């Protein structure tokens, strides 16, 4: 299966996209600002869907 990069993965639509892709068997790379919340989401996804979830803490806002 492929790997999917999901931005905004700690809440809302980004988190739901991550879950949906993981449920379909895709590994995910989770991107968001809050590293602690990313780790929680990654743990949840790996435990529930038996896929790989990597975290990439980053702020993608162009200021």
DOVEX-447137 format. One record per atom (N, C-alpha, C, O): residue number from 1; residue in three letters; chain; atom name; z, x, y. Coordinates in steps of 0.02 Angstrom, whole numbers. Atoms other than C-alpha are relative to their C-alpha. Layout:
// residues N
(NUM ALA A CA (Z X Y))
...
This chain:
// residues 63
(1 UNK A N (0 42 -59))
(1 UNK A CA (0 0 0))
(1 UNK A C (0 45 62))
(1 UNK A O (16 104 58))
(2 UNK A N (5 -37 -62))
(2 UNK A CA (-22 54 179))
(2 UNK A C (67 1 38))
(2 UNK A O (115 -32 18))
(3 UNK A N (-58 -4 -43))
(3 UNK A CA (104 98 313))
(3 UNK A C (-17 -32 67))
(3 UNK A O (-71 -21 94))
(4 UNK A N (11 37 -62))
(4 UNK A CA (122 -11 468))
(4 UNK A C (50 24 53))
(4 UNK A O (110 31 38))
(5 UNK A N (-42 -19 -57))
(5 UNK A CA (190 45 638))
(5 UNK A C (17 -64 39))
(5 UNK A O (-28 -100 60))
(6 UNK A N (-21 60 -35))
(6 UNK A CA (293 -92 721))
(6 UNK A C (42 20 60))
(6 UNK A O (94 52 53))
(7 UNK A N (-39 -14 -60))
(7 UNK A CA (352 -78 901))
(7 UNK A C (44 -61 16))
(7 UNK A O (29 -117 -4))
(8 UNK A N (-47 54 -16))
(8 UNK A CA (498 -179 967))
(8 UNK A C (32 -27 -63))
(8 UNK A O (46 -87 -68))
(9 UNK A N (-20 21 67))
(9 UNK A CA (563 -183 789))
(9 UNK A C (72 -22 -8))
(9 UNK A O (92 -44 -62))
(10 UNK A N (-71 17 7))
(10 UNK A CA (746 -218 826))
(10 UNK A C (15 -73 16))
(10 UNK A O (71 -96 4))
(11 UNK A N (-14 70 -20))
(11 UNK A CA (727 -397 889))
(11 UNK A C (-65 -40 5))
(11 UNK A O (-119 -12 9))
(12 UNK A N (55 46 -14))
(12 UNK A CA (616 -547 907))
(12 UNK A C (-60 8 -45))
(12 UNK A O (-55 17 -105))
(13 UNK A N (62 0 38))
(13 UNK A CA (435 -544 855))
(13 UNK A C (-13 67 -34))
(13 UNK A O (-41 68 -89))
(14 UNK A N (8 -65 32))
(14 UNK A CA (435 -357 819))
(14 UNK A C (39 5 -65))
(14 UNK A O (13 29 -115))
(15 UNK A N (-41 -1 60))
(15 UNK A CA (576 -375 695))
(15 UNK A C (-30 -45 -54))
(15 UNK A O (-30 -28 -113))
(16 UNK A N (31 46 48))
(16 UNK A CA (491 -523 614))
(16 UNK A C (-64 29 -29))
(16 UNK A O (-77 22 -89))
(17 UNK A N (60 -33 26))
(17 UNK A CA (327 -428 600))
(17 UNK A C (19 52 -53))
(17 UNK A O (-12 56 -105))
(18 UNK A N (-23 -51 47))
(18 UNK A CA (421 -286 515))
(18 UNK A C (19 -32 -67))
(18 UNK A O (1 -7 -120))
(19 UNK A N (-20 35 61))
(19 UNK A CA (497 -408 390))
(19 UNK A C (-60 -27 -38))
(19 UNK A O (-64 -21 -99))
(20 UNK A N (59 29 32))
(20 UNK A CA (331 -494 356))
(20 UNK A C (-42 54 -35))
(20 UNK A O (-63 45 -92))
(21 UNK A N (38 -54 32))
(21 UNK A CA (240 -330 323))
(21 UNK A C (37 28 -60))
(21 UNK A O (6 41 -112))
(22 UNK A N (-40 -26 56))
(22 UNK A CA (382 -266 214))
(22 UNK A C (-2 -48 -59))
(22 UNK A O (-8 -27 -117))
(23 UNK A N (2 50 53))
(23 UNK A CA (383 -428 116))
(23 UNK A C (-67 2 -37))
(23 UNK A O (-71 -14 -96))
(24 UNK A N (66 -5 30))
(24 UNK A CA (197 -401 84))
(24 UNK A C (-10 67 -36))
(24 UNK A O (-63 81 -64))
(25 UNK A N (3 -63 37))
(25 UNK A CA (237 -229 12))
(25 UNK A C (-19 61 41))
(25 UNK A O (-28 115 13))
(26 UNK A N (18 -57 -42))
(26 UNK A CA (193 -119 160))
(26 UNK A C (62 40 19))
(26 UNK A O (115 12 33))
(27 UNK A N (-52 -42 -31))
(27 UNK A CA (300 29 211))
(27 UNK A C (-6 -11 75))
(27 UNK A O (-59 -28 100))
(28 UNK A N (1 11 -72))
(28 UNK A CA (349 18 394))
(28 UNK A C (31 59 37))
(28 UNK A O (77 92 13))
(29 UNK A N (-29 -46 -47))
(29 UNK A CA (382 136 537))
(29 UNK A C (24 -43 58))
(29 UNK A O (-16 -77 90))
(30 UNK A N (-31 44 -50))
(30 UNK A CA (501 50 657))
(30 UNK A C (12 38 65))
(30 UNK A O (44 91 65))
(31 UNK A N (-7 -32 -65))
(31 UNK A CA (495 93 842))
(31 UNK A C (37 -47 48))
(31 UNK A O (20 -105 54))
(32 UNK A N (-37 36 -52))
(32 UNK A CA (620 38 975))
(32 UNK A C (46 50 34))
(32 UNK A O (50 108 13))
(33 UNK A N (-43 -46 -38))
(33 UNK A CA (742 112 1099))
(33 UNK A C (68 12 -33))
(33 UNK A O (95 68 -27))
(34 UNK A N (-69 -4 26))
(34 UNK A CA (906 79 1007))
(34 UNK A C (1 27 -72))
(34 UNK A O (-14 -9 -119))
(35 UNK A N (2 -33 66))
(35 UNK A CA (924 202 863))
(35 UNK A C (48 -32 -50))
(35 UNK A O (32 -37 -109))
(36 UNK A N (-49 32 45))
(36 UNK A CA (1078 116 791))
(36 UNK A C (-28 -65 -28))
(36 UNK A O (-22 -78 -88))
(37 UNK A N (29 63 24))
(37 UNK A CA (992 -53 782))
(37 UNK A C (-61 13 -45))
(37 UNK A O (-72 -24 -93))
(38 UNK A N (56 -18 43))
(38 UNK A CA (837 29 710))
(38 UNK A C (24 17 -71))
(38 UNK A O (-6 -5 -120))
(39 UNK A N (-27 -19 65))
(39 UNK A CA (942 103 570))
(39 UNK A C (23 -62 -39))
(39 UNK A O (13 -66 -99))
(40 UNK A N (-22 62 33))
(40 UNK A CA (1017 -68 533))
(40 UNK A C (-60 -40 -27))
(40 UNK A O (-58 -64 -84))
(41 UNK A N (59 36 22))
(41 UNK A CA (846 -150 524))
(41 UNK A C (-34 36 -58))
(41 UNK A O (-55 4 -106))
(42 UNK A N (31 -39 54))
(42 UNK A CA (777 -9 416))
(42 UNK A C (39 -10 -65))
(42 UNK A O (9 -19 -118))
(43 UNK A N (-42 9 60))
(43 UNK A CA (923 -25 295))
(43 UNK A C (-12 -70 -30))
(43 UNK A O (-19 -77 -90))
(44 UNK A N (12 69 23))
(44 UNK A CA (899 -214 285))
(44 UNK A C (-67 -6 -35))
(44 UNK A O (-72 -35 -89))
(45 UNK A N (67 5 28))
(45 UNK A CA (713 -197 252))
(45 UNK A C (-5 38 -66))
(45 UNK A O (-33 12 -115))
(46 UNK A N (4 -39 62))
(46 UNK A CA (730 -60 122))
(46 UNK A C (39 -34 -57))
(46 UNK A O (17 -35 -114))
(47 UNK A N (-42 34 51))
(47 UNK A CA (868 -155 31))
(47 UNK A C (-32 -64 -25))
(47 UNK A O (-33 -77 -85))
(48 UNK A N (27 66 18))
(48 UNK A CA (782 -323 33))
(48 UNK A C (-69 3 -32))
(48 UNK A O (-83 -35 -78))
(49 UNK A N (70 2 21))
(49 UNK A CA (600 -277 4))
(49 UNK A C (-22 60 -41))
(49 UNK A O (-80 63 -63))
(50 UNK A N (16 -59 41))
(50 UNK A CA (606 -110 -89))
(50 UNK A C (-62 37 25))
(50 UNK A O (-105 57 -14))
(51 UNK A N (53 -40 -31))
(51 UNK A CA (487 -25 33))
(51 UNK A C (34 54 41))
(51 UNK A O (95 54 50))
(52 UNK A N (-27 -54 -42))
(52 UNK A CA (508 129 140))
(52 UNK A C (-2 -22 74))
(52 UNK A O (-52 -49 97))
(53 UNK A N (-4 17 -71))
(53 UNK A CA (564 102 320))
(53 UNK A C (25 62 38))
(53 UNK A O (82 83 29))
(54 UNK A N (-19 -58 -41))
(54 UNK A CA (565 249 440))
(54 UNK A C (15 -24 71))
(54 UNK A O (-14 -73 94))
(55 UNK A N (-17 19 -69))
(55 UNK A CA (641 242 614))
(55 UNK A C (-26 53 48))
(55 UNK A O (-25 113 34))
(56 UNK A N (24 -43 -53))
(56 UNK A CA (567 315 771))
(56 UNK A C (26 -27 67))
(56 UNK A O (-6 -69 98))
(57 UNK A N (-27 24 -64))
(57 UNK A CA (678 289 923))
(57 UNK A C (-43 26 58))
(57 UNK A O (-54 86 65))
(58 UNK A N (43 -18 -57))
(58 UNK A CA (568 287 1078))
(58 UNK A C (-1 -56 50))
(58 UNK A O (3 -115 33))
(59 UNK A N (10 48 -54))
(59 UNK A CA (550 202 1245))
(59 UNK A C (-73 5 21))
(59 UNK A O (-93 56 49))
(60 UNK A N (72 -2 -12))
(60 UNK A CA (367 158 1266))
(60 UNK A C (-21 -27 68))
(60 UNK A O (-80 -35 82))
(61 UNK A N (14 26 -67))
(61 UNK A CA (381 93 1444))
(61 UNK A C (-29 56 43))
(61 UNK A O (-3 112 44))
(62 UNK A N (31 -48 -46))
(62 UNK A CA (267 181 1568))
(62 UNK A C (27 -16 70))
(62 UNK A O (11 -67 99))
(63 UNK A N (-32 13 -65))
(63 UNK A CA (367 197 1728))
(63 UNK A C (-35 36 56))
(63 UNK A O (-14 30 114))
